[in-house]
Structures are given as structure tokens and as C-alpha cells.
């Protein structure tokens, strides 16, 4: 069965990366790109991070079917199952809880290498942990099943639900969640691909065994961890370039271990060069990298890029297939220097 029933997207990450490219082109216009100061990197790195927000109508969409129509006045989120204090919370009560704003990069597990099913937005909501504490999972509870109004469901080990980064979102880029993005409330479990973070969430049930959800039962990963990956932006495979200096740029994203470094290779992975991470705000937001290739020799090159996460794990050459664990292998592009 096709994983993506609906995808609405633009260039990788939407307008944000286009604006980021504008920043890097400003850098290219400097007389000596290699002489750009650390302060300048910091200044324009922060600018790029602020600009790299994907507008709501440009943000990719993946759903198992059509978006349900939900009235926020009657919506409730129920916590039940193996808990000491089952309860339900309505929309008005949820909005009255402590408010958090998080910039968070979301990606579909079926996003191919260099694909467009990724976006970055500012989400407003409330932390999940206090609600889980209120429910009081019993000692028997080892997993959670999360259900959505469209019939979608997925599961997580209970340890992952306790993470401080998890939250329920009701706004996207300063507006109420659009219906296709989960209005009135969706859940985020950072570090995972999007299929483990349901839209239109209605129930969280604590259970004593792993729960196999909608896509998992069709062969997709139950773990669904997004391992560190680095990607090029604004560079077409087979590009021909000329000149004294040429800049490569892109983004990197992974799980809660964050991004420690990005490296680039011009000999198909035999040797590697360190790039500059000039925007790396948090583990849940994509980092931006750049590398200036000085006086490249004429010829044909297979250029690779790889990420190294916060625990030192190095992105390998595969997997390149999206099924079943997501395409988190190295991106390769062919470049001819004329």
C-alpha cells in the first residue's frame, strides 16, 4: 500500500530554504568567502534560522486519508487504560495550561533523499509530561497507544512519552492548526518521523505490551527513529560549475542526539572535509552547514555529504530506500568542474 496518500509540498522545507539560499548568496558576493569572520557566521546563521520557517500553506502533508472535521468545542483528549487517574481534557482546559512555543522540524518517513516532505514551523502548545503525570501510569504500563479522529493510531514505549521535548500543539506559525495539519490538537514526539506523531489526537491509552499502529501493521518501522542525515540545498545533480571558489550548502537533522558535525567528500567517500555549522539551534531543529571549495581542479566528481550526531554516530551510505525505516543514507551528487 502506498505510504503517502496525500503530499502537498514545495522546495525542500518550503520558502525557508529559499530565503536561506538568499543569505548564502549574500555570502558568495563577498570578495573573500574564506575570510568571513566567525561573528559574521554567527550573525547570518541566526538570521537563517529565523528565516527558515515553512509557511503553513507550503508545509508538506501526509495523511492516511481525508482530514476529519472537528469542532473544538466538543473535542476532548482522553487518558485511560493502565492509569491510576483516567481523565479527559477539553480544548478550553488545554489552552489554559502552561504554554510553550517550539520551533520544530518535521519529516515524513517516506521522504526520499533530497525530497520535499520536510518542513520547519513554530508550534504553540503545552507539554505532554504534566498530563501524563496527572493520569499516573500504573506499574504494569509499558507502552502507549495514541489514537486520532481519522482512525489513525500508533504506539510508543512509555519511556519515550516521558521525554521533556514532547508536547501537544494547537497553533502553527501563530495561527490555529489548519485542518490538514491536525486541528484542533496534534501530538509531537521529537526525534521520530512524522508517522509516530498523530494529528487530530483524541486518546492516549496506556497498555502492557507494544501497540502496532496503522502504518506499522503495513510493514513500516515501529521504531521509526530519524537518524542523523545531511542534505544539499540549491544544487542539482549533474551541475557544471566554474570559477575560483564554489560554495556547497545544506541542512542536517536527526533525532534527540542532535547534530555535532557535517562532513563533505569530493572523492566519493574516500576522504572527508569538515564543513561549518553556522546555525544549530537545538536537536529538534534542522542545522545549516556550508563549505567553500577553493580552486577545485577540472574534472568530474561524486560529492557526498554526511552528518555526525551528538553521540558520535556517523551517517552511513545507506539506507537509501524509504521503506521501511526511512531514507537516512548519505546524499550523493555529481558535479563537473569546467
N, C-alpha and C positions, 0 to 999 in steps of 0.2 A: 504494500500500500504506500502511496506517495506521502512522504512526511509533511510536505508543505502544501496545504490545501489553498492557502492564500498568502502571497507575499506582495507587499507594497513597499518599495524601496527606491532609493536614488543612488547616487555615487556612494561608495563605501562610507557609511557613517553620515551621509547626507551633507547638508550645507556646511557643517562644521569643518570637514576636511578640506572643502574648497577654500574656506576662509583661512584655514591653517596653511594651505599652499600659498595663499597670498603673502602670509608672513614669511615663509621660506623664500619666496621670490624676492621679497624686500632684502633678505639676507644676501641672495645671489647678486643683487645690484651693488653691493659694497665692493670697493676696489680690492680688498684682500679678505676673502671669506675665512681663510685660515687664521687671520689675525683678530677675528671677532672676540671681544672680551667676554670673560665669564659673566660680568654684570649684564652685558647685552643679552647673553643667552638666557640668564635668569629673567630679565625683563620681558623678552619676547616669548620665552617659554610660558610664563604666567599668562600672557596675553593669548597665546594659542590655546591654553587650557580653558580660559574663559570663553573663547570664541567657539570652541569645539562642542557646541550643543546642537543636537539634531532637532530641528523643528518638529512639532507633533505630526504635521501632515507629511513629513518626509521620513518619519521613523518607520522601519520595517514592521510588518505584521505577519505573524504566524498563528493560525488558529486551526482547531480540528474541524471547524465548520463555521456557521454564521454566528455573528455576535448576538447574544441574548439581550432582550430589552428588560432592564431592571429599574424599578422605582426605588430610589434611595430611601424614601420614607418607610418602605416596608422591608428593606434589606436588613439582614442580620448575619452575623458571623457566630457560629456555634462551636464551642469547645466541649467535646464529650468523649466517651469511651472510657479508657482506663485512667480516669482522673478522680481526684477527691472532691472537686467542686465544679461540676459541669455548669456552664452558663452560656448565655448568648449576649452579644453586644450589638446595639444598633448603630446606624450611621451617625446620628447626633452624638451619642455617647463616645464613639470613636474619635470624632472631631474634637471632643473636649479633652482628650488625653494629651500628654506631653507631645509636642510637635517636633519633628526632625525634618531637616532638608538634607538630602544626599544627592550628589552628582554620581551617577552610576551608569556603567556601560553594559548593555545587554546584548547578547548574541544568540542566534538560533543554532542549535546543534547541526542543522542541515546547511549551514553556511559553508560554501566551498572555500578553499584557499584563495584569498583575494576577493571574496564575494561581498555582496551588499547587505546581507541580513545581519547587520550590526548597527547599533546606534547608541548615542550617549545623551542623557537628559538629566534635568534636575527634578528629582522626585520629592514630594512632600507627603509625610505620613506620620506614623507613630511606631516605636519599637515593638517587636513581637514578644520579646522576653518577658516583660511585665504581665502580659496577658497569659502567657504560658505558666508563669508563676502563680497567677490567680487561679488557674484551673487545677494546678497541683497534680502533675502526672504521678501515678502510683508506681511502686517499685517494680511492678510487672511490665510497665510500658517500656518498650524498646524502640518502637518506630511510630511514625505519624503518617496518617493518610490525609491528604489535602484534597478537597472536593470543590468544584466550581459549578456555576449555574448552567454552563453549556454542556454538562455531562462529562467534562474532563476531570481526571484525577491523577495524582502522582503520590509518591511516598518518599520519606526521608528517615534515616536513623535519628532517634531523638537527640543524640549528641549534636547533630548539625543544627537542629532547631534552636538550641540554646545560644548559638553564636550571637554576639553583640551586634553584628552588622545586619542581621535580619530585621526586616520591617514590613509593615503594611502601608501601601501608598494609596492616596486618594487624589493627589494632584500630580500633573506632569507639566513641567515648564511653566508653573504659575497658574495653570488652569485645571479645572476638574478633569479627571481622566476622560479622554474621549471614549465613547462606547467600544470602539475596536481595540482599545488598549486596557480594557478591564473595568470600566465604570460600573459601580461606584468605588470598588476597592480591589486591589490586586496584592499579591504577596511576593516579596523578593527574598531569595536565599543566595546572596552574592557568592561567587566562586563557581557556580553551576551554570550550565547552558540554560537557555530560556524555558525549555520544556519542563523543568523542575520548579517553575515559579508561576503558578496558575494565575490567570486573570479571573475576574468575576468570582472571587473566592467566597464560599459560603459556609464551609465546615472544616474543622480540623479535629480528626479523631485519633486518639492515642490507642495503639494496639500493641500486641506482644509478639508480632512476627513481621518480617518485611512485607510491605504492601507493593504489589505490582500494578502500576497505573496504566493509563490508556496507551501511550506510545511504547512504554516498556513491554507491554503484552504483545506488541507488534514487532519486537526484536530490537528496539532501540535501547541504549545503555540505561541501566538503572542507577549506576554511579554518576554518570553524566558530569564528571568533573572537567572543567575547562582548563587544560594545562597551558603553560606559558607558550605564547606564539608571537612572532613578529611578522609584520607585513609591510610591503611597499605601498606608497600612495603616489598618484600622479605620474606613474611610469608604466608604459605599455611594453609588453613582451615583444622583443624584436626591435627595440628602439635603436636608432642610429644617432650617435652623438659626435660632437667635435668641439674642440676648444681646449684651453689650458686646464681648467678646473670644472668638475661636474659634481653636483650635489644629489645624493640619494636621501630620501626622507620617508618616514612612515610612522606606524604606531605599533605598540606591543601591549598585550593584555594577557592575563592568566587567571589564576584562582586567588585565594586569600593570601598566598605566599608573596604576591606582588611581583614586580619586575626589578631585578637587580642590574641587568645589563642587556644590551643588544649588540650583536656582532655581525659583520658583513664579510663575505668571502667573494673574491674575484676569480678563483680557480676551482670552482665547483666543490668547495668544502675542504680542500687540502690545507688551506691556511685561513686564519680569521683575523679581522681587524676590529678594534673597539670603536663603536660609534659614540656620539654624545647624546645622552638622555637630557633633553632640555625642558621637559615637562613630565613629572612623575608624581602627581599629587597624592595618590593613595592606591592601595591594592585593588580597589573596586572600580577604578577609572583607568582608561587607556593612557599609556605613556607615549610621548612623542620622541622620536630619535632622528638624528641627521648625521650624514657623513659626507665630507668633501673629498672627492677623488682627485688628487693633484697630478697633473701631467700624465694621464694614462697613455700607454703605448697603443698604437694602432693594432686592431685585431678584433677577434670575436671572443666574447666572454660569456660564461654562465655564472651569473651573480646570485648568491644565496644570502639569506638573512635568517638569523636565529635569535631566540630570546633565552635568557638565563633567569630563573626565578629567584625569589628571596632565599630559598634553601639551597641554591646552587645547582638545581636540576637544569640540564641543558636541553633545549628543544631539538629533537632528532629530525631526520629526514622524512619520517612518516609518523602517523598515518596521513595519507592524502585523500582518502575516501571519507565522506561524511558519515556513512553508515558503518557500524552502529554507535561509535564513540565520539564522532565529530572530527573534522579535519584540522588537526593541530600540528601537522608537519611543516617543515621549512618551505617558504615560498622561494621559487627559482624564476629568474627572468633572464632572457638572452639580450645581450647588448653588443652592438658593433661600434667600435671607435674608429671613425674615418680619418 
